[in-house]
């Protein structure tokens, strides 16, 4: 039973990790990536901290070409 559970958790963790965007950066107003939020931070009138987020630009492929290749196995299939 533990092998099935380990295999399942490995599969789920791989799938979950594949969906994580790695290059997302969150910065405060001064450009610091490592900042600690406390009650003494420079808060605005609403009690919020201004943050800046940098993430990769996602694009959709709208044009591409397909070319048909010939199937030529290294060993004939009838052997």
Phi, psi and omega in degrees: 000322182292328177295320178295319179294317178297317179296317179297315180294323176296316179297315181294319181293323177295317179293321180291320181292329181290343181265358184272121174286120188281326190266028176276128181239130176249126182232155174275186185295336180269358179092010180279129177277330179253100180227151180250132181267121177226177179286348181263006177294161176286096181266151176277189184297333179271000181081027182247158176253126178289129180237155178236131182242130175246128180220158181291149179283124180264131181234157178251136177286117181252336179228132175200161181243144175247135174236138181275128178259154178275141179273112183227086182291150181293332178236131179301144184284345182268015177263000000 
